[in-house]
Amino acid sequence: MKITVYNQEGKEIGQTIIPKEIFDIPINSDLVHQVVISQMAIRRKVIAHTKTRAEVRGGGRKPWRQKGTGRARAGSIRSPIWRGGGVTFGPTTEKVFKKRIPKKMRRKALFMVLSAKAKESLLLVLDNLKIEKPKTKSIAEILNKLFLKKGSGLVVLPRMDKNIIKATKNIPRVSTVQAKDLNVLDLLCYKYIMIPKEAIKVIKETFLTS
């Protein structure tokens, strides 16, 4: 499968062949949805927590005797039906939201989203991506020539590049990710995917051969 290659000036300089096993897979929206839900569940921070009648302080003594007072019987002032009592079936931090998805399904969904981006011309392949210093102005000039004026973008790096990571931090609607850490949720959060040719090799080595 052939795709256009751009330089850092945003000009077409030729074409390159990208693996069909990654960039030419028919999409299955149900599978992609499952993987997205799974990833969102893993990233979810469980904050809400209510106390049951066992956790609320106090209430160990019976408030009044069982019979003879004319009032309804009660065993604890921390009963859920009392003001200041415990909560029945409330949210707790012990709840586990994680949903496990098999590795093959996760990889298939990743390839489907990459394929969809390629077919919609939202995948921008660069011959090389490099800046000398971590200056926002330097990377902003490159991104403006490629996609930034048209929408958000994810920059896929072949390896850790502190200059590019630091330079993109102050640019809204732009994020970076290493090729080995590529995932469906990050791909779907951004309109354009900018990826150097070297990063495609890393994706192939990471997700096809292992």
N, CA, C and O of each residue as an XYZ file, in Angstrom:
840
protein
N       0.846     -1.193      0.000
C       0.000      0.000      0.000
C       0.887      1.250      0.000
O       1.777      1.387      0.839
N       0.635      2.161     -0.950
C       1.449      3.363     -1.083
C       0.775      4.561     -0.417
O      -0.450      4.673     -0.390
N       1.614      5.456      0.122
C       1.104      6.671      0.760
C       2.095      7.800      0.514
O       3.297      7.566      0.397
N       1.584      9.022      0.437
C       2.421     10.195      0.181
C       3.304     10.510      1.385
O       2.879     10.397      2.535
N       4.537     10.906      1.094
C       5.487     11.288      2.150
C       5.736     12.792      2.065
O       5.923     13.343      0.980
N       5.735     13.449      3.233
C       5.970     14.891      3.308
C       7.289     15.160      4.026
O       7.781     14.334      4.795
N       7.853     16.349      3.752
C       9.009     16.779      4.539
C       8.539     17.763      5.605
O       7.341     18.023      5.716
N       9.457     18.311      6.385
C       9.077     19.206      7.478
C       8.550     20.544      6.983
O       8.001     21.325      7.760
N       8.716     20.811      5.691
C       8.185     22.041      5.098
C       6.742     21.861      4.634
O       6.110     22.807      4.162
N       6.227     20.640      4.772
C       4.854     20.371      4.356
C       4.709     20.075      2.878
O       3.594     20.063      2.357
N       5.833     19.833      2.184
C       5.804     19.563      0.744
C       5.891     18.066      0.474
O       6.569     17.331      1.191
N       5.196     17.629     -0.567
C       5.250     16.216     -0.966
C       6.612     15.933     -1.594
O       7.066     16.667     -2.472
N       7.253     14.866     -1.136
C       8.578     14.536     -1.684
C       8.604     13.138     -2.307
O       9.655     12.668     -2.743
N       7.455     12.483     -2.345
C       7.408     11.152     -2.941
C       6.388     10.262     -2.258
O       5.464     10.736     -1.597
N       6.577      8.962     -2.433
C       5.674      7.983     -1.826
C       6.481      6.872     -1.156
O       7.644      6.638     -1.483
N       5.839      6.207     -0.223
C       6.461      5.063      0.437
C       5.433      3.951      0.584
O       4.227      4.194      0.545
N       5.918      2.744      0.751
C       5.017      1.596      0.923
C       4.844      1.335      2.418
O       5.818      1.195      3.157
N       3.583      1.272      2.843
C       3.286      0.955      4.244
C       2.600     -0.413      4.297
O       1.871     -0.770      3.371
N       2.823     -1.178      5.363
C       2.291     -2.554      5.425
C       0.763     -2.623      5.408
O       0.087     -1.956      6.192
N       0.237     -3.447      4.495
C      -1.221     -3.617      4.390
C      -1.798     -4.261      5.640
O      -2.960     -4.040      5.983
N      -0.978     -5.064      6.321
C      -1.458     -5.754      7.529
C      -1.810     -4.781      8.648
O      -2.510     -5.142      9.594
N      -1.320     -3.536      8.537
C      -1.580     -2.524      9.566
C      -2.486     -1.416      9.050
O      -3.365     -0.943      9.770
N      -2.273     -1.001      7.803
C      -2.943      0.190      7.294
C      -4.021     -0.089      6.242
O      -4.515      0.840      5.604
N      -4.381     -1.340      6.061
C      -5.435     -1.654      5.082
C      -6.352     -2.747      5.631
O      -6.546     -3.788      5.003
N      -6.908     -2.491      6.810
C      -7.795     -3.445      7.475
C      -9.211     -2.873      7.498
O      -9.400     -1.734      7.925
N     -10.213     -3.639      7.047
C     -11.600     -3.138      7.118
C     -12.027     -2.930      8.563
O     -11.713     -3.738      9.437
N     -12.741     -1.846      8.806
C     -13.081     -1.490     10.185
C     -14.302     -2.252     10.692
O     -15.264     -2.485      9.959
N     -14.235     -2.628     11.952
C     -15.356     -3.248     12.662
C     -15.651     -2.336     13.852
O     -14.953     -2.386     14.865
N     -16.684     -1.506     13.727
C     -16.956     -0.489     14.746
C     -17.277     -1.093     16.109
O     -16.984     -0.488     17.140
N     -17.880     -2.285     16.121
C     -18.203     -2.932     17.402
C     -16.932     -3.305     18.170
O     -16.855     -3.125     19.385
N     -15.946     -3.822     17.451
C     -14.678     -4.194     18.085
C     -13.950     -2.957     18.606
O     -13.437     -2.952     19.725
N     -13.911     -1.912     17.785
C     -13.256     -0.666     18.197
C     -13.947     -0.098     19.439
O     -13.289      0.384     20.361
N     -15.267     -0.160     19.449
C     -16.038      0.341     20.598
C     -15.678     -0.424     21.874
O     -15.493      0.179     22.931
N     -15.580     -1.741     21.773
C     -15.220     -2.562     22.938
C     -13.858     -2.159     23.511
O     -13.688     -2.040     24.724
N     -12.902     -1.954     22.620
C     -11.546     -1.604     23.057
C     -11.518     -0.208     23.683
O     -10.831      0.016     24.679
N     -12.265      0.726     23.097
C     -12.327      2.088     23.645
C     -12.930      2.076     25.046
O     -12.405      2.715     25.958
N     -14.034      1.346     25.215
C     -14.681      1.255     26.530
C     -13.720      0.645     27.552
O     -13.656      1.087     28.699
N     -12.975     -0.375     27.119
C     -12.011     -1.023     28.010
C     -10.916     -0.050     28.442
O     -10.566      0.009     29.621
N     -10.375      0.715     27.488
C      -9.311      1.666     27.805
C      -9.803      2.786     28.711
O      -9.094      3.214     29.622
N     -11.021      3.259     28.458
C     -11.587      4.316     29.296
C     -11.820      3.815     30.718
O     -11.645      4.558     31.684
N     -12.218      2.549     30.837
C     -12.450      1.964     32.160
C     -11.145      1.841     32.938
O     -11.106      2.068     34.147
N     -10.063      1.474     32.222
C      -8.755      1.345     32.874
C      -8.259      2.705     33.373
O      -7.655      2.799     34.441
N      -8.520      3.755     32.591
C      -8.057      5.095     32.965
C      -8.960      5.768     34.009
O      -8.611      6.813     34.557
N     -10.094      5.173     34.269
C     -11.067      5.791     35.174
C     -10.528      5.875     36.601
O     -10.005      4.897     37.135
N     -10.659      7.039     37.206
C     -10.255      7.228     38.598
C     -11.494      7.129     39.482
O     -12.432      7.913     39.344
N     -11.485      6.161     40.385
C     -12.632      5.955     41.267
C     -12.466      6.860     42.486
O     -11.590      6.631     43.320
N     -13.307      7.881     42.585
C     -13.204      8.869     43.662
C     -14.376      8.761     44.640
O     -14.179      8.805     45.855
N     -15.596      8.620     44.112
C     -16.788      8.604     44.968
C     -16.763      7.419     45.929
O     -16.539      6.278     45.526
N     -16.997      7.712     47.204
C     -17.031      6.644     48.205
C     -17.997      7.019     49.325
O     -17.886      8.093     49.916
N     -18.930      6.141     49.609
C     -19.864      6.353     50.711
C     -19.616      5.307     51.791
O     -19.093      4.228     51.513
N     -19.993      5.632     53.018
C     -19.795      4.709     54.132
C     -21.064      3.906     54.409
O     -22.175      4.435     54.388
N     -20.869      2.635     54.664
C     -21.996      1.791     55.066
C     -22.233      1.989     56.562
O     -21.479      2.704     57.223
N     -23.272      1.362     57.092
C     -23.566      1.494     58.523
C     -22.429      0.941     59.391
O     -22.273      1.331     60.548
N     -21.642      0.031     58.817
C     -20.512     -0.529     59.559
C     -19.337      0.441     59.623
O     -18.524      0.373     60.544
N     -19.246      1.345     58.645
C     -18.108      2.262     58.575
C     -18.359      3.603     59.258
O     -17.416      4.285     59.658
N     -19.633      3.982     59.391
C     -19.956      5.264     60.025
C     -19.618      5.205     61.515
O     -19.883      4.202     62.178
N     -19.031      6.283     62.034
C     -18.631      6.300     63.441
C     -19.860      6.322     64.359
O     -20.833      7.030     64.101
N     -19.791      5.534     65.426
C     -20.872      5.509     66.420
C     -21.927      4.467     66.102
O     -21.787      3.673     65.172
N     -22.979      4.491     66.893
C     -24.103      3.584     66.643
C     -23.947      2.206     67.228
O     -24.698      1.297     66.877
N     -22.982      2.030     68.120
C     -22.782      0.704     68.708
C     -23.812      0.349     69.772
O     -24.107     -0.824     70.001
N     -24.356      1.383     70.420
C     -25.327      1.136     71.499
C     -26.752      1.216     70.961
O     -27.054      2.029     70.088
N     -27.609      0.376     71.484
C     -29.028      0.420     71.121
C     -29.620      1.724     71.669
O     -29.488      1.994     72.863
N     -30.273      2.544     70.820
C     -30.723      3.871     71.274
C     -31.763      3.845     72.403
O     -31.750      4.720     73.269
N     -32.636      2.881     72.403
C     -33.593      2.691     73.501
C     -34.016      1.241     73.573
O     -33.775      0.461     72.652
N     -34.650      0.890     74.682
C     -35.012     -0.513     74.870
C     -36.022     -0.965     73.825
O     -36.726     -0.156     73.221
N     -36.073     -2.269     73.631
C     -36.888     -2.851     72.567
C     -38.374     -2.572     72.781
O     -39.083     -2.216     71.839
N     -38.842     -2.733     74.012
C     -40.285     -2.626     74.251
C     -40.591     -1.583     75.329
O     -39.734     -1.215     76.132
N     -41.825     -1.130     75.315
C     -42.311     -0.292     76.407
C     -42.205      1.203     76.204
O     -42.736      1.958     77.019
N     -41.544      1.666     75.156
C     -41.408      3.123     74.961
C     -42.488      3.679     74.043
O     -42.735      4.885     74.037
N     -43.125      2.824     73.280
C     -44.128      3.283     72.327
C     -43.535      3.678     70.983
O     -44.262      3.943     70.026
N     -42.236      3.713     70.921
C     -41.581      4.060     69.650
C     -41.206      2.801     68.869
O     -41.172      1.696     69.410
N     -40.927      3.003     67.588
C     -40.523      1.865     66.760
C     -39.188      1.323     67.259
O     -38.330      2.079     67.716
N     -39.027      0.031     67.167
C     -37.784     -0.579     67.627
C     -36.598     -0.111     66.764
O     -36.736      0.083     65.557
N     -35.464      0.061     67.391
C     -34.256      0.513     66.691
C     -33.037     -0.128     67.335
O     -32.961     -0.256     68.557
N     -32.093     -0.524     66.507
C     -30.895     -1.184     67.023
C     -29.661     -0.310     66.971
O     -28.689     -0.562     67.683
N     -29.690      0.739     66.117
C     -28.510      1.592     65.967
C     -28.919      2.952     65.411
O     -29.835      3.050     64.595
N     -28.233      3.997     65.861
C     -28.520      5.336     65.317
C     -27.838      5.535     63.964
O     -27.993      6.584     63.337
N     -27.087      4.535     63.516
C     -26.415      4.622     62.218
C     -27.082      3.732     61.159
O     -26.476      3.401     60.141
N     -28.312      3.360     61.414
C     -29.090      2.606     60.429
C     -29.285      3.472     59.183
O     -29.421      4.688     59.317
N     -29.304      2.899     57.982
C     -29.473      3.691     56.756
C     -30.753      4.528     56.715
O     -30.825      5.494     55.955
N     -31.755      4.180     57.509
C     -33.003      4.959     57.472
C     -32.961      6.145     58.443
O     -33.904      6.933     58.509
N     -31.877      6.262     59.183
C     -31.714      7.385     60.104
C     -30.864      8.482     59.458
O     -30.004      8.213     58.620
N     -31.126      9.717     59.868
C     -30.298     10.843     59.441
C     -28.904     10.675     60.050
O     -28.774     10.469     61.256
N     -27.870     10.762     59.223
C     -26.510     10.558     59.701
C     -26.087      9.102     59.710
O     -24.996      8.763     60.166
N     -26.965      8.241     59.199
C     -26.640      6.822     59.157
C     -25.838      6.449     57.924
O     -25.484      7.306     57.115
N     -25.556      5.164     57.790
C     -24.803      4.686     56.627
C     -25.627      4.743     55.352
O     -26.836      4.970     55.390
N     -24.967      4.537     54.234
C     -25.627      4.566     52.923
C     -25.742      3.145     52.393
O     -24.787      2.369     52.438
N     -26.929      2.820     51.892
C     -27.148      1.490     51.320
C     -26.849      1.502     49.826
O     -27.369      2.349     49.100
N     -26.035      0.590     49.368
C     -25.709      0.427     47.945
C     -25.119      1.694     47.315
O     -25.331      1.956     46.131
N     -24.381      2.472     48.102
C     -23.747      3.674     47.561
C     -22.457      3.341     46.827
O     -21.981      2.208     46.903
N     -21.877      4.318     46.112
C     -20.619      4.068     45.392
C     -19.454      3.894     46.356
O     -19.395      4.556     47.392
N     -18.540      3.014     46.018
C     -17.355      2.789     46.845
C     -16.111      2.718     45.966
O     -16.193      2.412     44.777
N     -14.968      3.002     46.566
C     -13.710      2.961     45.810
C     -13.237      1.532     45.559
O     -12.278      1.313     44.819
N     -13.902      0.570     46.168
C     -13.521     -0.834     45.965
C     -14.022     -1.380     44.628
O     -13.579     -2.437     44.178
N     -14.949     -0.656     43.996
C     -15.529     -1.163     42.752
C     -14.476     -1.190     41.643
O     -13.734     -0.226     41.457
N     -14.421     -2.286     40.921
C     -13.445     -2.453     39.837
C     -14.158     -2.278     38.497
O     -15.097     -3.009     38.183
N     -13.703     -1.304     37.715
C     -14.331     -1.011     36.425
C     -13.568     -1.628     35.253
O     -14.052     -1.610     34.121
N     -12.385     -2.170     35.515
C     -11.541     -2.684     34.432
C     -12.232     -3.794     33.646
O     -12.890     -4.670     34.206
N     -12.057     -3.725     32.328
C     -12.588     -4.764     31.444
C     -11.429     -5.290     30.602
O     -10.797     -4.539     29.860
N     -11.167     -6.550     30.721
C     -10.025     -7.131     30.012
C     -10.398     -7.462     28.571
O     -11.416     -8.103     28.307
N      -9.557     -7.015     27.652
C      -9.727     -7.311     26.227
C      -8.491     -8.088     25.770
O      -7.369     -7.662     26.045
N      -8.669     -9.220     25.078
C      -7.515     -9.994     24.600
C      -6.575     -9.163     23.721
O      -7.013     -8.253     23.016
N      -5.290     -9.483     23.772
C      -4.273     -8.735     23.033
C      -4.571     -8.691     21.530
O      -4.403     -7.651     20.894
N      -5.010     -9.814     20.966
C      -5.281     -9.857     19.522
C      -6.395     -8.889     19.133
O      -6.338     -8.254     18.080
N      -7.400     -8.782     19.987
C      -8.506     -7.858     19.716
C      -8.033     -6.412     19.804
O      -8.425     -5.580     18.986
N      -7.193     -6.107     20.791
C      -6.674     -4.744     20.948
C      -5.841     -4.333     19.737
O      -5.956     -3.213     19.239
N      -5.006     -5.251     19.278
C      -4.153     -4.949     18.124
C      -4.976     -4.800     16.844
O      -4.712     -3.923     16.021
N      -5.965     -5.658     16.691
C      -6.828     -5.586     15.511
C      -7.546     -4.235     15.457
O      -7.636     -3.611     14.400
N      -8.051     -3.798     16.603
C      -8.744     -2.511     16.674
C      -7.792     -1.360     16.355
O      -8.173     -0.398     15.689
N      -6.548     -1.466     16.836
C      -5.538     -0.441     16.552
C      -5.282     -0.343     15.052
O      -5.233      0.755     14.496
N      -5.119     -1.487     14.403
C      -4.888     -1.506     12.957
C      -6.095     -0.954     12.192
O      -5.934     -0.288     11.169
N      -7.289     -1.230     12.685
C      -8.511     -0.733     12.036
C      -8.571      0.793     12.053
O      -8.911      1.423     11.051
N      -8.236      1.379     13.202
C      -8.275      2.839     13.318
C      -7.178      3.471     12.463
O      -7.414      4.490     11.814
N      -5.983      2.879     12.453
C      -4.905      3.381     11.593
C      -5.301      3.296     10.120
O      -5.007      4.201      9.339
N      -5.965      2.211      9.751
C      -6.423      2.030      8.369
C      -7.457      3.086      7.998
O      -7.426      3.640      6.899
N      -8.375      3.359      8.928
C      -9.409      4.368      8.676
C      -8.784      5.750      8.496
O      -9.209      6.519      7.634
N      -7.783      6.062      9.304
C      -7.096      7.354      9.181
C      -6.391      7.464      7.833
O      -6.404      8.517      7.196
N      -5.775      6.357      7.405
C      -5.067      6.355      6.119
C      -6.041      6.549      4.954
O      -5.759      7.306      4.026
N      -7.188      5.862      5.005
C      -8.177      5.958      3.921
C      -8.809      7.343      3.844
O      -9.191      7.796      2.765
N      -8.918      8.013      4.984
C      -9.529      9.346      5.021
C      -8.499     10.462      4.828
O      -8.813     11.640      4.999
N      -7.273     10.084      4.472
C      -6.167     11.037      4.247
C      -5.857     11.866      5.496
O      -5.492     13.037      5.402
N      -6.006     11.249      6.649
C      -5.712     11.910      7.923
C      -4.409     11.393      8.528
O      -4.025     11.778      9.632
N      -3.738     10.514      7.784
C      -2.443      9.978      8.213
C      -1.348     10.681      7.413
O      -1.275     10.531      6.194
N      -0.507     11.437      8.090
C       0.552     12.196      7.429
C       1.903     11.552      7.736
O       2.360     11.546      8.879
N       2.525     11.017      6.700
C       3.824     10.347      6.866
C       4.945     11.322      6.519
O       4.948     11.931      5.450
N       5.895     11.457      7.443
C       7.035     12.350      7.236
C       8.297     11.543      6.963
O       8.464     10.433      7.468
N       9.185     12.122      6.152
C      10.459     11.441      5.922
C      11.317     11.486      7.185
O      12.080     10.562      7.468
N      11.175     12.587      7.942
C      11.940     12.730      9.182
C      11.326     13.849     10.013
O      10.738     14.782      9.467
N      11.464     13.756     11.330
C      10.970     14.814     12.219
C      12.032     15.079     13.278
O      12.316     14.235     14.127
N      12.612     16.278     13.202
C      13.695     16.594     14.134
C      13.793     18.100     14.331
O      13.692     18.869     13.376
N      13.993     18.516     15.593
C      14.274     19.917     15.895
C      15.509     19.964     16.795
O      15.742     19.064     17.601
N      16.290     21.027     16.639
C      17.559     21.120     17.369
C      17.369     21.459     18.845
O      18.075     20.934     19.706
N      16.398     22.352     19.133
C      16.150     22.785     20.509
C      14.663     22.638     20.844
O      13.820     22.676     19.949
N      14.338     22.469     22.138
C      12.925     22.311     22.524
C      12.157     23.634     22.508
O      11.677     24.097     23.543
N      12.048     24.232     21.327
C      11.364     25.514     21.173
C       9.974     25.293     20.569
O       9.827     24.631     19.542
N       8.962     25.858     21.223
C       7.590     25.717     20.729
C       7.454     26.300     19.326
O       6.747     25.748     18.482
N       8.132     27.414     19.084
C       8.055     28.076     17.779
C       8.536     27.150     16.661
O       7.954     27.123     15.577
N       9.598     26.396     16.930
C      10.178     25.509     15.912
C       9.191     24.433     15.475
O       8.980     24.225     14.281
N       8.580     23.742     16.459
C       7.657     22.657     16.114
C       6.336     23.211     15.599
O       5.680     22.576     14.772
N       5.933     24.401     16.082
C       4.670     25.004     15.638
C       4.721     25.344     14.150
O       3.727     25.190     13.441
N       5.872     25.803     13.684
C       6.030     26.124     12.259
C       5.851     24.873     11.401
O       5.215     24.918     10.348
N       6.414     23.761     11.860
C       6.285     22.494     11.121
C       4.835     22.026     11.111
O       4.304     21.649     10.067
N       4.198     22.051     12.278
C       2.821     21.559     12.397
C       1.838     22.425     11.621
O       0.881     21.911     11.042
N       2.066     23.733     11.606
C       1.178     24.634     10.862
C       1.197     24.338      9.368
O       0.179     24.473      8.688
N       2.356     23.936      8.861
C       2.477     23.625      7.432
C       1.828     22.289      7.077
O       1.535     22.020      5.912
N       1.606     21.453      8.100
C       1.073     20.110      7.842
C      -0.407     19.964      8.192
O      -1.194     19.531      7.350
N      -0.803     20.320      9.430
C      -2.206     20.066      9.791
C      -2.800     21.034     10.807
O      -4.023     21.134     10.894
N      -1.990     21.746     11.573
C      -2.481     22.444     12.761
C      -3.580     23.466     12.457
O      -4.442     23.718     13.300
N      -3.554     24.049     11.264
C      -4.580     25.033     10.912
C      -5.919     24.370     10.603
O      -6.956     25.033     10.569
N      -5.887     23.051     10.378
C      -7.114     22.329      9.988
C      -7.715     21.494     11.111
O      -8.873     21.089     11.016
N      -6.961     21.227     12.165
C      -7.506     20.410     13.249
C      -6.436     19.923     14.209
O      -5.262     20.275     14.092
N      -6.866     19.105     15.158
C      -5.958     18.574     16.178
C      -5.072     17.477     15.588
O      -5.353     16.945     14.514
N      -4.008     17.153     16.302
C      -3.100     16.135     15.769
C      -2.321     15.400     16.839
O      -2.005     15.946     17.896
N      -2.020     14.148     16.540
C      -1.192     13.308     17.405
C       0.124     13.047     16.688
O       0.137     12.557     15.558
N       1.229     13.375     17.347
C       2.555     13.168     16.766
C       3.117     11.858     17.316
O       3.344     11.726     18.518
N       3.338     10.900     16.427
C       3.850      9.588     16.827
C       5.368      9.593     16.671
O       5.891      9.831     15.583
N       6.062      9.330     17.765
C       7.527      9.373     17.757
C       8.111      7.962     17.735
O       7.595      7.071     18.411
N       9.178      7.749     16.968
C       9.798      6.413     16.935
C      10.464      6.038     18.259
O      10.591      4.860     18.593
N      10.886      7.058     19.005
C      11.535      6.842     20.309
C      11.344      8.108     21.147
O      10.799      9.103     20.669
N      11.792      8.059     22.381
C      11.716      9.231     23.256
C      12.524     10.385     22.672
O      13.727     10.258     22.441
N      11.851     11.517     22.435
C      12.516     12.712     21.913
C      12.120     13.889     22.808
O      11.054     14.479     22.631
N      12.976     14.221     23.760
C      12.648     15.256     24.747
C      12.414     16.619     24.110
O      11.577     17.388     24.584
N      13.142     16.926     23.042
C      12.979     18.222     22.382
C      11.567     18.390     21.829
O      10.927     19.420     22.044
N      11.089     17.375     21.118
C       9.748     17.456     20.522
C       8.666     17.408     21.597
O       7.682     18.142     21.518
N       8.840     16.556     22.595
C       7.841     16.440     23.667
C       7.695     17.765     24.416
O       6.579     18.215     24.676
N       8.826     18.389     24.761
C       8.783     19.675     25.470
C       8.204     20.773     24.583
O       7.423     21.605     25.047
N       8.584     20.772     23.320
C       8.151     21.828     22.403
C       6.651     21.795     22.133
O       6.044     22.840     21.901
N       6.046     20.610     22.159
C       4.611     20.497     21.849
C       3.710     20.693     23.067
O       2.492     20.802     22.920
N       4.289     20.740     24.262
C       3.470     20.831     25.481
C       2.613     22.093     25.534
O       1.508     22.072     26.074
N       3.120     23.189     24.974
C       2.386     24.459     25.027
C       1.465     24.669     23.833
O       0.845     25.725     23.713
N       1.369     23.690     22.958
C       0.513     23.828     21.778
C      -0.811     23.119     22.034
O      -0.824     21.907     22.251
N      -1.921     23.847     22.013
C      -3.221     23.195     22.237
C      -3.587     22.256     21.094
O      -3.188     22.473     19.949
N      -4.341     21.220     21.409
C      -4.852     20.243     20.430
C      -3.740     19.401     19.796
O      -3.942     18.789     18.747
N      -2.579     19.374     20.430
C      -1.473     18.553     19.920
C      -0.906     17.729     21.067
O      -0.727     18.229     22.177
N      -0.626     16.466     20.787
C      -0.025     15.595     21.796
C       0.974     14.668     21.122
O       0.955     14.496     19.903
N       1.842     14.074     21.924
C       2.834     13.139     21.395
C       2.684     11.779     22.061
O       2.219     11.677     23.196
N       3.082     10.746     21.347
C       3.078      9.392     21.891
C       4.179      8.600     21.192
O       4.424      8.789     20.001
N       4.836      7.722     21.926
C       5.835      6.855     21.303
C       5.126      5.752     20.524
O       4.063      5.283     20.932
N       5.706      5.345     19.421
C       5.085      4.344     18.546
C       4.780      3.041     19.280
O       3.765      2.399     19.011
N       5.646      2.652     20.198
C       5.447      1.398     20.931
C       4.266      1.473     21.899
O       3.751      0.443     22.333
N       3.832      2.707     22.240
C       2.721      2.899     23.179
C       1.426      3.299     22.481
O       0.464      3.697     23.139
N       1.393      3.199     21.175
C       0.225      3.629     20.404
C      -1.016      2.844     20.825
O      -0.947      1.636     21.048
N      -2.153      3.539     20.932
C      -3.392      2.873     21.337
C      -4.595      3.506     20.654
O      -4.512      4.617     20.129
N      -5.702      2.797     20.665
C      -6.914      3.206     19.950
C      -7.462      4.529     20.472
O      -7.821      5.403     19.682
N      -7.529      4.686     21.777
C      -8.137      5.881     22.368
C      -7.396      7.149     21.974
O      -8.024      8.153     21.638
N      -6.071      7.117     22.009
C      -5.282      8.286     21.605
C      -5.494      8.610     20.128
O      -5.584      9.778     19.752
N      -5.572      7.587     19.304
C      -5.770      7.811     17.866
C      -7.113      8.471     17.576
O      -7.210      9.334     16.704
N      -8.149      8.063     18.312
C      -9.492      8.588     18.066
C      -9.701      9.979     18.654
O     -10.629     10.688     18.263
N      -8.846     10.369     19.590
C      -8.995     11.684     20.229
C      -8.484     12.823     19.345
O      -8.757     13.991     19.619
N      -7.749     12.486     18.293
C      -7.160     13.513     17.431
C      -7.543     13.271     15.974
O      -7.709     12.132     15.535
N      -7.679     14.371     15.238
C      -8.103     14.270     13.837
C      -6.971     13.746     12.951
O      -7.162     12.793     12.195
N      -5.806     14.364     13.045
C      -4.669     13.984     12.199
C      -3.638     13.175     12.994
O      -3.428     13.401     14.186
N      -3.011     12.239     12.304
C      -1.933     11.446     12.892
C      -0.676     11.713     12.071
O      -0.617     11.385     10.887
N       0.322     12.308     12.704
C       1.575     12.618     12.014
C       2.636     11.616     12.461
O       2.935     11.497     13.649
N       3.190     10.907     11.499
C       4.076      9.796     11.855
C       5.296      9.737     10.925
O       5.129      9.616      9.711
N       6.496      9.818     11.459
C       7.701      9.662     10.629
C       7.829      8.220     10.129
O       7.301      7.293     10.743
N       8.531      8.045      9.015
C       8.702      6.699      8.443
C       9.352      5.741      9.433
O       9.024      4.555      9.465
N      10.265      6.252     10.232
C      10.960      5.412     11.207
C       9.990      4.847     12.247
O      10.170      3.731     12.734
N       8.959      5.631     12.583
C       7.976      5.186     13.577
C       7.113      4.049     13.033
O       6.639      3.209     13.797
N       6.909      4.022     11.715
C       6.137      2.930     11.105
C       6.865      1.600     11.307
O       6.238      0.572     11.559
N       8.197      1.633     11.194
C       8.990      0.417     11.433
C       8.827     -0.061     12.876
O       8.732     -1.261     13.134
N       8.795      0.889     13.811
C       8.635      0.539     15.233
C       7.265     -0.088     15.475
O       7.145     -1.058     16.224
N       6.234      0.466     14.842
C       4.876     -0.089     14.972
C       4.843     -1.517     14.451
O       4.257     -2.405     15.070
N       5.483     -1.725     13.301
C       5.521     -3.068     12.708
C       6.245     -4.053     13.623
O       5.774     -5.169     13.842
N       7.381     -3.639     14.150
C       8.162     -4.518     15.039
C       7.429     -4.796     16.354
O       7.516     -5.896     16.899
N       6.711     -3.797     16.854
C       6.038     -3.927     18.155
C       4.763     -4.749     18.068
O       4.523     -5.624     18.899
N       3.945     -4.466     17.060
C       2.600     -5.040     17.025
C       2.419     -6.213     16.063
O       1.430     -6.940     16.151
N       3.364     -6.400     15.153
C       3.218     -7.517     14.207
C       4.105     -8.703     14.547
O       3.692     -9.852     14.393
N       5.320     -8.434     15.008
C       6.274     -9.530     15.217
C       6.273    -10.094     16.634
O       6.749    -11.207     16.855
N       5.735     -9.328     17.611
C       5.764     -9.815     18.998
C       4.454    -10.480     19.384
O       4.307    -10.946     20.514
